[in-house]
Amino acid sequence: MSLGDDQDGSGGYGGTGQTRTHLPGGTTDVYGGARRSGRSSSRSLVTVVGVIVLLIAAIAFANRGGDDSASSEVGAGGQPRATSTAASGTKPVRSTPGVIPAGYAHDAQGAQSAAANYSVALGAAGMFDKTQRDATLQAIIAPSRLAEFQSSLDTAYTPAFSKSIGLNDDGSTPAGYTFVSRTNPIGTKVTESSQNDMTVEVWCSGLLGMAGENSTNPVTSSWFTVTMKLEWTAGDWKIVTQSQKEGPTPVPGDDTASSADEMAKAVDEYGGFTYAR
């Protein structure tokens, strides 16, 4: 058979205008598929093996134990390393429902967990009640600074302040409404450290307001950073000083605000978290 025997009368195969040529080991694809060689298959095998090796290495790296020191959490330019928020394998902080967690590790990780949990406690609705506030301060403030914190916050949580956000003068919630006050830690960073002293910044989002059909103080969100100086005392981290500043604040999204009933239901049904790494 000649090369031209596979053509139709139009000068091409099947009207494509192309000539089909049968060659040893070649393809019969009329669109000219490339030949596959043993060398190409070998390269493919090497590529697959290489990917598997990289995956195994990545998994091993992700699961390895982290260094608990503050210095190991800081990378180039003072930026946190990616592993700074990875699970450490350290035994979690002791926690009982309704009780502020205690028993933190005596290291940078423990100080960050303490600061995050203490931010939650200081931003809770119970802070507007004198009895609950004093119990909270007793649990998280260094004994040497307790009286100062109590006096300062008693001055801040006045009847006028309670009334300004929709509460009764004594800090209680009016009938038919749900008071919302929550702080949600987003991340933590150690800025100063020594064996028994740590300064930790906690980036937070917060919710504050009154959920109710006729509320004039609807629940709103905010973003802020809490800075705490902690000291190791009586076998745990306790607050020595605390301050707060606005931001960093992201650009608001296009989410539709929920109704007062939906917000009140969410607060009742969704409990808070204990932050420990």
C-alpha positions as CSV (number, residue, x, y, z in Angstrom):
1,M,0.0,0.0,0.0
2,S,1.3,3.5,-0.9
3,L,1.1,6.5,1.4
4,G,-1.7,7.8,-0.8
5,D,-3.9,4.7,-0.5
6,D,-5.5,5.9,2.8
7,Q,-6.9,9.1,1.3
8,D,-10.4,9.8,0.0
9,G,-11.2,11.5,-3.2
10,S,-11.0,14.9,-1.6
11,G,-7.3,14.6,-1.0
12,G,-7.7,14.1,2.7
13,Y,-8.9,11.5,5.2
14,G,-12.6,11.8,6.0
15,G,-12.7,15.2,4.5
16,T,-10.2,16.7,7.0
17,G,-7.7,17.7,4.4
18,Q,-5.1,15.7,6.2
19,T,-3.2,12.5,5.3
20,R,-3.3,9.5,7.6
21,T,0.1,7.8,7.7
22,H,0.8,4.5,9.5
23,L,4.2,4.5,11.1
24,P,5.6,1.9,13.5
25,G,4.9,2.9,17.1
26,G,3.1,6.0,16.0
27,T,-0.4,7.2,16.7
28,T,-3.3,7.1,14.3
29,D,-4.8,10.3,15.6
30,V,-5.8,12.5,12.6
31,Y,-4.8,15.6,14.7
32,G,-1.3,14.4,15.1
33,G,-0.9,13.3,18.8
34,A,2.6,13.2,20.0
35,R,4.5,9.9,20.5
36,R,5.0,8.7,24.1
37,S,8.5,7.4,25.0
38,G,9.8,5.4,27.9
39,R,11.8,8.4,28.9
40,S,8.6,10.5,29.4
41,S,7.1,7.7,31.6
42,S,10.2,7.7,33.7
43,R,10.0,11.4,34.2
44,S,6.4,11.1,35.3
45,L,7.3,8.4,37.8
46,V,10.1,10.5,39.3
47,T,7.7,13.5,39.6
48,V,5.0,11.4,41.4
49,V,7.7,10.0,43.8
50,G,9.0,13.5,44.4
51,V,5.5,14.8,45.3
52,I,4.9,11.9,47.7
53,V,8.3,12.6,49.5
54,L,7.4,16.3,49.8
55,L,4.0,15.5,51.3
56,I,5.5,13.1,53.8
57,A,8.0,15.8,54.8
58,A,5.3,18.4,55.1
59,I,3.2,16.2,57.4
60,A,6.2,15.4,59.6
61,F,7.0,19.1,59.9
62,A,3.4,20.0,60.8
63,N,3.2,17.3,63.4
64,R,6.5,17.8,65.1
65,G,6.6,19.3,68.6
66,G,7.2,23.1,68.9
67,D,9.6,25.0,71.0
68,D,7.9,26.5,74.0
69,S,10.3,29.4,74.3
70,A,9.2,32.9,73.3
71,S,12.1,33.3,70.9
72,S,11.0,30.2,68.9
73,E,7.7,32.0,68.0
74,V,9.4,35.0,66.4
75,G,10.7,34.9,62.9
76,A,12.5,37.4,60.7
77,G,11.7,41.0,61.4
78,G,9.9,40.2,64.7
79,Q,7.0,38.6,62.9
80,P,5.3,35.5,64.5
81,R,6.3,32.2,62.9
82,A,3.6,30.1,61.3
83,T,4.1,27.5,64.1
84,S,3.4,30.0,66.9
85,T,-0.3,29.0,66.8
86,A,0.2,25.3,66.1
87,A,-0.9,22.7,68.6
88,S,2.0,22.2,71.0
89,G,1.1,18.9,72.6
90,T,1.3,20.5,76.0
91,K,-1.4,19.4,78.4
92,P,-4.4,21.8,78.1
93,V,-5.2,24.3,80.8
94,R,-7.5,23.1,83.5
95,S,-11.1,24.2,82.8
96,T,-14.4,23.9,84.6
97,P,-17.7,25.2,83.0
98,G,-18.5,28.6,84.4
99,V,-15.1,29.0,86.0
100,I,-12.2,31.0,84.6
101,P,-9.5,28.5,83.6
102,A,-6.4,28.3,85.7
103,G,-3.1,26.3,85.9
104,Y,-1.2,27.7,82.9
105,A,2.2,26.5,81.7
106,H,5.2,28.5,83.0
107,D,6.3,29.7,79.6
108,A,5.3,32.0,76.7
109,Q,2.6,29.7,75.5
110,G,1.0,29.6,79.0
111,A,1.1,33.3,79.2
112,Q,-0.6,33.8,75.9
113,S,-3.3,31.3,76.8
114,A,-3.8,33.1,80.1
115,A,-4.0,36.5,78.5
116,A,-6.6,35.3,75.9
117,N,-8.8,33.8,78.6
118,Y,-8.4,36.8,80.8
119,S,-9.5,39.0,77.9
120,V,-12.7,36.9,77.6
121,A,-13.3,37.2,81.4
122,L,-12.8,41.0,81.5
123,G,-15.2,41.5,78.6
124,A,-18.0,39.3,79.9
125,A,-21.5,40.5,80.9
126,G,-20.8,39.6,84.5
127,M,-18.4,42.5,84.8
128,F,-21.4,44.8,85.1
129,D,-22.4,43.0,88.4
130,K,-20.3,44.0,91.4
131,T,-20.3,40.6,93.0
132,Q,-19.3,38.8,89.8
133,R,-16.8,41.4,88.9
134,D,-15.0,41.1,92.3
135,A,-14.9,37.3,91.8
136,T,-13.4,37.6,88.4
137,L,-10.7,40.0,89.6
138,Q,-9.9,37.8,92.5
139,A,-9.2,34.9,90.0
140,I,-7.1,36.8,87.4
141,I,-5.4,39.8,89.1
142,A,-2.0,39.6,90.9
143,P,-2.7,39.9,94.7
144,S,-0.5,42.9,94.9
145,R,-2.7,44.8,92.4
146,L,-6.1,43.5,93.3
147,A,-7.3,46.4,95.5
148,E,-6.2,48.9,92.8
149,F,-8.1,47.1,90.1
150,Q,-11.2,46.8,92.2
151,S,-11.2,50.5,93.0
152,S,-10.6,51.5,89.4
153,L,-13.3,49.3,88.0
154,D,-15.8,50.3,90.7
155,T,-15.3,53.9,89.5
156,A,-15.8,52.9,85.9
157,Y,-18.9,50.7,86.2
158,T,-21.2,53.4,87.5
159,P,-25.0,53.5,87.3
160,A,-24.7,56.1,84.6
161,F,-22.5,53.8,82.5
162,S,-25.0,50.9,82.9
163,K,-27.9,53.1,81.9
164,S,-26.0,54.4,78.8
165,I,-25.9,50.9,77.3
166,G,-29.5,50.0,78.3
167,L,-29.0,48.2,81.7
168,N,-30.7,49.1,84.9
169,D,-28.8,51.3,87.4
170,D,-27.6,48.2,89.3
171,G,-26.2,46.6,86.1
172,S,-29.1,44.1,85.8
173,T,-30.9,43.5,82.5
174,P,-34.4,44.9,81.9
175,A,-37.2,42.4,81.5
176,G,-37.7,41.2,78.0
177,Y,-34.2,42.0,76.8
178,T,-30.9,40.0,76.4
179,F,-27.7,41.8,77.3
180,V,-24.7,40.9,75.1
181,S,-21.1,41.5,76.2
182,R,-18.5,39.2,74.7
183,T,-14.8,39.4,73.8
184,N,-13.4,37.0,71.3
185,P,-9.6,36.6,71.0
186,I,-8.3,36.5,67.4
187,G,-4.6,36.1,68.1
188,T,-1.9,36.7,70.7
189,K,1.7,38.0,70.7
190,V,4.4,38.2,73.3
191,T,6.2,41.6,73.2
192,E,8.4,41.3,76.3
193,S,9.4,38.2,78.3
194,S,11.5,36.9,81.1
195,Q,11.2,33.9,83.3
196,N,8.5,35.3,85.5
197,D,7.2,38.3,83.6
198,M,5.4,38.5,80.2
199,T,3.8,41.2,78.3
200,V,1.2,39.9,75.9
201,E,-1.0,41.6,73.3
202,V,-4.4,40.0,72.5
203,W,-6.1,41.1,69.3
204,C,-9.9,40.8,69.8
205,S,-13.3,41.3,68.4
206,G,-16.2,42.2,70.7
207,L,-19.9,42.3,70.9
208,L,-21.8,44.8,73.1
209,G,-25.4,45.9,73.3
210,M,-29.0,45.0,74.1
211,A,-31.0,42.5,72.1
212,G,-34.7,43.2,72.2
213,E,-37.5,44.3,70.0
214,N,-37.5,47.9,71.1
215,S,-33.8,48.2,72.1
216,T,-32.2,51.6,71.5
217,N,-28.8,50.0,72.0
218,P,-28.6,47.2,69.4
219,V,-25.7,44.7,69.6
220,T,-22.7,46.1,67.7
221,S,-19.2,44.7,67.0
222,S,-15.8,46.3,67.6
223,W,-12.1,45.4,67.2
224,F,-9.4,46.2,69.7
225,T,-6.1,45.1,71.2
226,V,-5.7,44.3,74.9
227,T,-2.2,44.6,76.3
228,M,-1.5,42.7,79.6
229,K,1.6,42.6,81.7
230,L,1.5,39.2,83.5
231,E,3.6,37.9,86.4
232,W,4.2,34.4,87.6
233,T,2.8,34.3,91.1
234,A,1.5,31.5,93.3
235,G,2.1,29.0,90.5
236,D,0.1,30.8,87.8
237,W,0.1,33.8,85.5
238,K,-1.8,36.8,86.9
239,I,-2.4,40.3,85.6
240,V,-0.3,43.2,86.8
241,T,-1.5,45.9,84.4
242,Q,-4.0,46.0,81.5
243,S,-4.8,48.5,78.8
244,Q,-6.7,48.6,75.5
245,K,-6.6,50.4,72.2
246,E,-8.7,50.3,69.0
247,G,-8.0,48.0,66.1
248,P,-6.7,46.6,63.9
249,T,-10.1,46.7,62.3
250,P,-11.0,44.9,59.0
251,V,-13.2,46.3,56.3
252,P,-16.8,45.5,57.1
253,G,-18.4,42.8,54.9
254,D,-21.8,42.8,53.2
255,D,-23.5,40.6,55.8
256,T,-27.1,41.5,56.7
257,A,-27.6,42.4,60.3
258,S,-29.7,39.8,62.2
259,S,-32.9,40.7,64.0
260,A,-33.0,41.3,67.7
261,D,-34.7,37.9,68.3
262,E,-32.0,36.1,66.2
263,M,-29.2,37.8,68.2
264,A,-30.8,37.0,71.5
265,K,-31.3,33.4,70.5
266,A,-27.7,33.1,69.3
267,V,-26.3,34.4,72.6
268,D,-28.5,31.9,74.6
269,E,-27.6,28.9,72.4
270,Y,-23.9,29.5,71.6
271,G,-21.5,29.3,74.6
272,G,-18.0,30.8,74.7
273,F,-14.7,29.0,74.4
274,T,-11.7,28.4,76.5
275,Y,-8.5,29.5,74.7
276,A,-5.5,27.3,75.3
277,R,-2.8,26.1,72.9
